[in-house]
Amino acid sequence: MGELDVAFARRYFNALNAYFYPDDCRGLTFPWEVAFVGDQDGQAIILQHMMAGLNAHITFDSGITVLAIAANTLDTLAVER
């Protein structure tokens, strides 16, 4: 679980670095690009920008992180009753 936590947090910081330092870091993933540059139209309120960032991190990053960390052990997960 600790490894998953670190990898999940790393995706967030990688997105920040890719946005603020595009010459030094790999490009943004599309969900993060939308969250970071979506404010340029001037139509959305701050809450919508925050929700776009949360959506990028929770929905997109969590799936990729779980796949990267536990791809070979997903079949061993069980639902507790």
Summary of the structure (lengths in Angstrom):
residues: 81
radius of gyration: 15.2
end to end distance: 20.7
largest distance: 49.4
contacts: 180
relative contact order: 0.15
helix: 77%
strand: 0%
